[in-house]
């Protein structure tokens, strides 16, 4: 998608939501990288890097002798990621603008087939065309290189129990908006088979369920999404001001009830290896 078509936007409130998202998901991302044998000195692709939160963590993990190439289609996020790399003095991190859905052949600058690890999270779900993205992963990785993706496999699990009737309507509207924009909110149902067809070996498929209670970080992450993306859904005519007010009341009730809990959309951790010589 073009930068202007990014369905969640790039304004400061969305960047702040992504910062919170990064904080709560970082331990799970780092565990995935460890399972993929990320190590100092390696070369890593961060695909769909957003504001660069994971890019910075990956650059720290590979160290000064390693390399991270982060690709992102939004000019706003490219600038943010470059500033973060400079502020952290991470010369091993390069951020380039590239539309992973259709910019055409990528200029590897002699780096094709040299990367040890490729990482993406919540990228494929937004892409109307997966082939350019999957081709780039295959081109970038060396034989034996690993691909790690965190993508949703069951968005329908998103819910607030027992109060969330308005939250449930929000979830249905979100899924409809993603699909109309050309995305697939359950894309990890398809990715493993697509990778196998491209010569990859599937090493692991690991569900990552999320549960939040009592205003913890997971609850805050899901509340923030309802509040922020709800505004966009109202603009699209998929949700109403009355829906939003009802959801606010449901979320407030849940924070004060120890028997209430959130369930997030189920993420599937996909780990695969590029085979061949």
BAVO-633192 format. One record per residue (C-alpha): residue in one letter; x, y, z. Coordinates in Angstrom, 2 decimals. Each point is the difference from the previous one (the first is absolute). Layout:
BAVO-633192
@code->a; X->X; Y->Y; Z->Z .
...
***
This chain:
BAVO-633192
@code->x; X->0.00; Y->0.00; Z->0.00 .
@code->x; X->1.11; Y->3.56; Z->-0.50 .
@code->x; X->0.93; Y->1.92; Z->3.14 .
@code->x; X->-3.23; Y->1.96; Z->-0.09 .
@code->x; X->-2.00; Y->-3.24; Z->-0.03 .
@code->x; X->1.41; Y->-1.38; Z->3.26 .
@code->x; X->-3.25; Y->-0.95; Z->1.68 .
@code->x; X->1.09; Y->0.85; Z->3.57 .
@code->x; X->1.60; Y->3.32; Z->-0.90 .
@code->x; X->3.32; Y->1.57; Z->0.97 .
@code->x; X->-1.07; Y->2.89; Z->2.23 .
@code->x; X->1.53; Y->0.54; Z->3.49 .
@code->x; X->-2.82; Y->-1.80; Z->1.88 .
@code->x; X->0.57; Y->-3.09; Z->-2.15 .
@code->x; X->3.77; Y->0.19; Z->0.56 .
@code->x; X->-0.64; Y->0.14; Z->3.74 .
@code->x; X->-2.29; Y->-3.03; Z->-0.28 .
@code->x; X->2.76; Y->-1.82; Z->-1.87 .
@code->x; X->2.45; Y->0.91; Z->2.78 .
@code->x; X->-2.29; Y->-1.62; Z->2.59 .
@code->x; X->-0.52; Y->-2.96; Z->-2.33 .
@code->x; X->3.78; Y->-0.41; Z->-0.31 .
@code->x; X->0.45; Y->0.02; Z->3.76 .
@code->x; X->-2.57; Y->-2.73; Z->0.71 .
@code->x; X->1.04; Y->-2.16; Z->-2.96 .
@code->x; X->3.78; Y->0.38; Z->0.31 .
@code->x; X->0.57; Y->-3.05; Z->2.25 .
@code->x; X->-1.91; Y->-2.19; Z->-2.46 .
@code->x; X->1.94; Y->1.44; Z->-2.94 .
@code->x; X->3.33; Y->-0.54; Z->1.75 .
@code->x; X->-0.97; Y->-3.59; Z->0.84 .
@code->x; X->-0.81; Y->-0.58; Z->-3.67 .
@code->x; X->3.35; Y->1.44; Z->-1.07 .
@code->x; X->1.76; Y->-2.22; Z->2.50 .
@code->x; X->-1.79; Y->-3.05; Z->-1.36 .
@code->x; X->1.20; Y->1.07; Z->-3.47 .
@code->x; X->3.58; Y->0.13; Z->1.35 .
@code->x; X->0.54; Y->3.73; Z->-0.35 .
@code->x; X->3.58; Y->0.76; Z->1.02 .
@code->x; X->2.58; Y->2.81; Z->-0.01 .
@code->x; X->1.58; Y->0.64; Z->-3.37 .
@code->x; X->-2.98; Y->-1.19; Z->-2.03 .
@code->x; X->-1.74; Y->1.78; Z->-2.86 .
@code->x; X->-3.73; Y->0.61; Z->0.49 .
@code->x; X->-2.88; Y->1.29; Z->-2.14 .
@code->x; X->-2.78; Y->1.83; Z->1.88 .
@code->x; X->-2.91; Y->0.10; Z->-2.44 .
@code->x; X->-2.77; Y->2.51; Z->0.57 .
@code->x; X->2.04; Y->1.67; Z->2.71 .
@code->x; X->-2.47; Y->2.75; Z->0.89 .
@code->x; X->1.56; Y->2.61; Z->2.31 .
@code->x; X->2.98; Y->-2.32; Z->0.54 .
@code->x; X->-0.63; Y->-1.27; Z->3.52 .
@code->x; X->0.94; Y->-3.59; Z->-0.85 .
@code->x; X->2.73; Y->1.19; Z->-2.38 .
@code->x; X->1.81; Y->1.64; Z->2.91 .
@code->x; X->-0.31; Y->-3.12; Z->2.15 .
@code->x; X->1.27; Y->-2.20; Z->-2.82 .
@code->x; X->2.94; Y->2.35; Z->-0.62 .
@code->x; X->0.95; Y->-0.18; Z->3.66 .
@code->x; X->-0.22; Y->-3.80; Z->-0.14 .
@code->x; X->2.32; Y->-0.40; Z->-3.00 .
@code->x; X->2.44; Y->2.60; Z->1.28 .
@code->x; X->2.40; Y->2.26; Z->-1.84 .
@code->x; X->1.35; Y->-2.87; Z->-2.11 .
@code->x; X->-3.46; Y->-0.96; Z->-1.20 .
@code->x; X->-2.43; Y->1.71; Z->-2.35 .
@code->x; X->-3.73; Y->0.75; Z->-0.01 .
@code->x; X->-1.73; Y->1.18; Z->-3.16 .
@code->x; X->-3.47; Y->1.34; Z->0.83 .
@code->x; X->-2.53; Y->0.51; Z->-2.79 .
@code->x; X->-3.09; Y->2.18; Z->0.46 .
@code->x; X->-2.38; Y->1.64; Z->-2.47 .
@code->x; X->-1.07; Y->3.03; Z->2.07 .
@code->x; X->2.24; Y->3.06; Z->-0.32 .
@code->x; X->-1.10; Y->1.08; Z->3.48 .
@code->x; X->1.06; Y->-3.28; Z->1.55 .
@code->x; X->3.24; Y->-0.16; Z->-2.01 .
@code->x; X->0.96; Y->3.40; Z->1.43 .
@code->x; X->-0.95; Y->-1.12; Z->3.51 .
@code->x; X->2.04; Y->-3.21; Z->-0.26 .
@code->x; X->3.04; Y->1.79; Z->-1.39 .
@code->x; X->-0.15; Y->2.52; Z->2.84 .
@code->x; X->-0.25; Y->-2.83; Z->2.54 .
@code->x; X->3.04; Y->-1.73; Z->-1.51 .
@code->x; X->2.01; Y->3.22; Z->0.10 .
@code->x; X->-1.05; Y->0.79; Z->3.58 .
@code->x; X->1.10; Y->-3.48; Z->1.13 .
@code->x; X->3.25; Y->0.22; Z->-2.01 .
@code->x; X->-0.86; Y->-3.18; Z->-1.90 .
@code->x; X->2.06; Y->0.27; Z->-3.16 .
@code->x; X->-0.82; Y->-3.62; Z->-0.80 .
@code->x; X->-3.64; Y->0.93; Z->-0.61 .
@code->x; X->-0.99; Y->1.28; Z->-3.45 .
@code->x; X->-3.60; Y->1.02; Z->-0.75 .
@code->x; X->-1.22; Y->0.15; Z->-3.58 .
@code->x; X->-3.37; Y->0.90; Z->-1.46 .
@code->x; X->-1.56; Y->-2.84; Z->-1.99 .
@code->x; X->-3.59; Y->-1.02; Z->-0.73 .
@code->x; X->0.01; Y->-3.72; Z->0.75 .
@code->x; X->-3.23; Y->-0.51; Z->-1.94 .
@code->x; X->1.13; Y->1.28; Z->-3.35 .
@code->x; X->2.94; Y->2.36; Z->-0.46 .
@code->x; X->1.48; Y->-2.39; Z->-2.53 .
@code->x; X->3.39; Y->-1.72; Z->0.24 .
@code->x; X->1.92; Y->0.98; Z->3.11 .
@code->x; X->3.47; Y->1.50; Z->-0.39 .
@code->x; X->2.02; Y->-2.31; Z->2.22 .
@code->x; X->3.27; Y->1.86; Z->-0.63 .
@code->x; X->1.81; Y->-3.35; Z->-0.20 .
@code->x; X->-1.58; Y->-1.24; Z->3.24 .
@code->x; X->-2.43; Y->-2.53; Z->-1.49 .
@code->x; X->0.34; Y->-3.42; Z->1.59 .
@code->x; X->2.13; Y->1.29; Z->2.88 .
@code->x; X->-2.43; Y->0.30; Z->2.93 .
@code->x; X->-0.18; Y->-2.47; Z->2.87 .
@code->x; X->-3.45; Y->0.96; Z->1.28 .
@code->x; X->-3.10; Y->1.77; Z->-1.30 .
@code->x; X->-2.62; Y->1.27; Z->2.46 .
@code->x; X->-3.46; Y->1.43; Z->-0.49 .
@code->x; X->-2.97; Y->0.62; Z->2.24 .
@code->x; X->-3.51; Y->1.05; Z->-1.09 .
@code->x; X->1.20; Y->0.84; Z->-3.47 .
@code->x; X->-1.33; Y->-2.74; Z->-2.28 .
@code->x; X->-3.53; Y->0.53; Z->1.34 .
@code->x; X->-0.10; Y->3.45; Z->-1.61 .
@code->x; X->1.44; Y->-0.94; Z->-3.40 .
@code->x; X->-2.44; Y->-0.34; Z->-2.91 .
@code->x; X->2.69; Y->-2.02; Z->-1.81 .
@code->x; X->2.23; Y->-2.43; Z->1.88 .
@code->x; X->2.19; Y->-1.08; Z->-2.90 .
@code->x; X->2.38; Y->3.02; Z->-0.04 .
@code->x; X->0.53; Y->-0.31; Z->3.75 .
@code->x; X->0.62; Y->-3.77; Z->-0.10 .
@code->x; X->2.33; Y->0.37; Z->-2.98 .
@code->x; X->2.02; Y->2.61; Z->1.86 .
@code->x; X->0.33; Y->-2.29; Z->3.04 .
@code->x; X->1.30; Y->-2.78; Z->-2.24 .
@code->x; X->2.38; Y->2.32; Z->-1.81 .
@code->x; X->1.41; Y->1.50; Z->3.17 .
@code->x; X->0.69; Y->-3.12; Z->2.05 .
@code->x; X->3.05; Y->-2.17; Z->-0.48 .
@code->x; X->-0.54; Y->-3.76; Z->-0.27 .
@code->x; X->-0.69; Y->-1.10; Z->3.57 .
@code->x; X->-1.23; Y->3.48; Z->0.92 .
@code->x; X->-3.09; Y->0.20; Z->2.21 .
@code->x; X->-3.25; Y->1.87; Z->-0.38 .
@code->x; X->-2.03; Y->0.88; Z->3.10 .
@code->x; X->-3.46; Y->1.54; Z->-0.25 .
@code->x; X->-2.59; Y->0.93; Z->2.60 .
@code->x; X->-3.34; Y->0.28; Z->-1.79 .
@code->x; X->-3.59; Y->-0.61; Z->1.04 .
@code->x; X->-1.62; Y->-3.35; Z->-0.71 .
@code->x; X->-3.32; Y->0.51; Z->1.82 .
@code->x; X->-1.09; Y->3.62; Z->0.39 .
@code->x; X->-3.46; Y->-1.09; Z->1.16 .
@code->x; X->1.34; Y->-0.77; Z->3.49 .
@code->x; X->0.18; Y->3.78; Z->0.69 .
@code->x; X->-2.53; Y->0.66; Z->2.77 .
@code->x; X->-0.70; Y->1.57; Z->3.38 .
@code->x; X->-1.78; Y->-2.38; Z->2.38 .
@code->x; X->-2.65; Y->0.12; Z->1.33 .
@code->x; X->-0.99; Y->3.59; Z->-0.87 .
@code->x; X->1.17; Y->0.58; Z->-3.52 .
@code->x; X->-2.98; Y->0.20; Z->-2.34 .
@code->x; X->1.19; Y->3.32; Z->-1.45 .
@code->x; X->3.58; Y->-1.31; Z->-0.07 .
@code->x; X->-1.26; Y->-2.99; Z->-1.96 .
@code->x; X->-1.63; Y->2.33; Z->-2.55 .
@code->x; X->3.29; Y->1.89; Z->-0.15 .
@code->x; X->1.88; Y->-3.22; Z->-0.80 .
@code->x; X->-2.36; Y->-0.86; Z->-2.86 .
@code->x; X->0.40; Y->3.51; Z->-1.42 .
@code->x; X->3.80; Y->-0.24; Z->0.25 .
@code->x; X->0.09; Y->-3.25; Z->-1.94 .
@code->x; X->-2.23; Y->1.47; Z->-2.70 .
@code->x; X->2.20; Y->3.10; Z->-0.30 .
@code->x; X->3.16; Y->-2.10; Z->-0.32 .
@code->x; X->-1.51; Y->-2.14; Z->-2.73 .
@code->x; X->-1.35; Y->3.00; Z->-1.94 .
@code->x; X->3.51; Y->1.52; Z->0.06 .
@code->x; X->1.30; Y->-3.17; Z->-1.65 .
@code->x; X->1.35; Y->-1.74; Z->3.08 .
@code->x; X->-0.56; Y->-3.37; Z->1.62 .
@code->x; X->-0.20; Y->0.12; Z->3.78 .
@code->x; X->0.55; Y->-3.80; Z->0.23 .
@code->x; X->2.86; Y->-0.11; Z->-2.50 .
@code->x; X->2.06; Y->-2.51; Z->1.98 .
@code->x; X->-2.50; Y->-2.66; Z->-0.97 .
@code->x; X->1.55; Y->0.28; Z->-3.49 .
@code->x; X->3.63; Y->0.98; Z->0.50 .
@code->x; X->1.44; Y->-3.41; Z->0.99 .
@code->x; X->-1.28; Y->-1.68; Z->-3.17 .
@code->x; X->1.13; Y->2.91; Z->-2.16 .
@code->x; X->3.50; Y->-0.21; Z->1.47 .
@code->x; X->0.18; Y->-3.76; Z->-0.55 .
@code->x; X->-0.94; Y->0.57; Z->-3.65 .
@code->x; X->3.00; Y->2.34; Z->-0.24 .
@code->x; X->2.46; Y->-2.55; Z->1.34 .
@code->x; X->-0.03; Y->0.85; Z->3.69 .
@code->x; X->-0.08; Y->-2.53; Z->2.83 .
@code->x; X->-2.44; Y->0.72; Z->2.80 .
@code->x; X->1.88; Y->-0.33; Z->3.30 .
@code->x; X->-2.71; Y->0.95; Z->2.48 .
@code->x; X->-3.56; Y->1.28; Z->0.25 .
@code->x; X->-0.76; Y->1.38; Z->3.46 .
@code->x; X->-3.30; Y->1.65; Z->1.06 .
@code->x; X->0.45; Y->3.08; Z->2.18 .
@code->x; X->-3.28; Y->0.65; Z->1.84 .
@code->x; X->-0.38; Y->3.28; Z->1.88 .
@code->x; X->-2.07; Y->0.61; Z->3.13 .
@code->x; X->-0.29; Y->3.30; Z->1.90 .
@code->x; X->-1.52; Y->0.77; Z->3.37 .
@code->x; X->-0.48; Y->2.91; Z->2.37 .
@code->x; X->1.59; Y->2.73; Z->-2.10 .
@code->x; X->3.30; Y->-1.85; Z->-0.54 .
@code->x; X->2.19; Y->0.68; Z->-3.03 .
@code->x; X->-1.94; Y->-2.38; Z->-2.23 .
@code->x; X->-3.31; Y->1.61; Z->0.99 .
@code->x; X->1.41; Y->3.47; Z->-0.64 .
@code->x; X->1.23; Y->-1.10; Z->-3.43 .
@code->x; X->-3.45; Y->-1.25; Z->-1.00 .
@code->x; X->-1.81; Y->2.97; Z->1.55 .
@code->x; X->2.26; Y->2.40; Z->-1.88 .
@code->x; X->-0.77; Y->-1.76; Z->-3.27 .
@code->x; X->-3.75; Y->0.24; Z->0.58 .
@code->x; X->0.21; Y->3.69; Z->0.87 .
@code->x; X->2.34; Y->0.99; Z->-2.83 .
@code->x; X->-1.22; Y->-2.12; Z->-2.88 .
@code->x; X->-3.59; Y->0.53; Z->1.07 .
@code->x; X->0.37; Y->3.60; Z->-1.18 .
@code->x; X->0.99; Y->-1.22; Z->-3.45 .
@code->x; X->-2.89; Y->-2.47; Z->-0.11 .
@code->x; X->-2.41; Y->2.82; Z->0.80 .
@code->x; X->1.46; Y->1.99; Z->-2.91 .
@code->x; X->-0.52; Y->-3.06; Z->-2.22 .
@code->x; X->-3.62; Y->-0.33; Z->1.14 .
@code->x; X->0.60; Y->-3.49; Z->1.42 .
@code->x; X->-0.49; Y->0.98; Z->3.66 .
@code->x; X->-1.85; Y->2.83; Z->1.77 .
@code->x; X->0.58; Y->2.52; Z->2.76 .
@code->x; X->-2.56; Y->-1.95; Z->2.04 .
@code->x; X->2.02; Y->-3.19; Z->-0.55 .
@code->x; X->3.13; Y->1.79; Z->1.18 .
@code->x; X->-1.69; Y->1.29; Z->3.15 .
@code->x; X->-1.32; Y->-3.46; Z->0.78 .
@code->x; X->3.46; Y->-1.50; Z->-0.47 .
@code->x; X->1.53; Y->2.60; Z->2.35 .
@code->x; X->-2.52; Y->-1.01; Z->2.66 .
@code->x; X->0.72; Y->-3.71; Z->-0.56 .
@code->x; X->3.75; Y->0.53; Z->0.32 .
@code->x; X->-0.42; Y->2.08; Z->3.17 .
@code->x; X->-2.18; Y->-2.72; Z->1.55 .
@code->x; X->2.57; Y->-2.64; Z->-0.90 .
@code->x; X->2.84; Y->1.88; Z->1.69 .
@code->x; X->-1.85; Y->-0.09; Z->3.33 .
@code->x; X->-1.22; Y->-3.61; Z->-0.23 .
@code->x; X->2.56; Y->-2.70; Z->0.89 .
@code->x; X->-2.12; Y->-2.53; Z->-1.85 .
@code->x; X->0.27; Y->1.81; Z->-3.33 .
@code->x; X->2.71; Y->-0.62; Z->-2.58 .
@code->x; X->1.12; Y->0.79; Z->-3.54 .
@code->x; X->1.00; Y->-2.56; Z->-2.60 .
@code->x; X->2.11; Y->1.22; Z->-2.88 .
@code->x; X->-0.01; Y->-1.23; Z->-3.60 .
@code->x; X->2.04; Y->-3.20; Z->-0.12 .
@code->x; X->3.47; Y->0.47; Z->-1.46 .
@code->x; X->1.88; Y->-2.88; Z->-1.62 .
@code->x; X->3.78; Y->0.02; Z->0.20 .
@code->x; X->1.32; Y->-1.39; Z->-3.27 .
@code->x; X->3.64; Y->-1.06; Z->-0.30 .
@code->x; X->1.33; Y->-1.29; Z->-3.31 .
@code->x; X->3.38; Y->-0.65; Z->-1.61 .
@code->x; X->1.04; Y->0.69; Z->-3.55 .
@code->x; X->1.34; Y->-3.29; Z->-1.33 .
@code->x; X->2.27; Y->-0.49; Z->-3.01 .
@code->x; X->3.53; Y->0.89; Z->-0.95 .
***
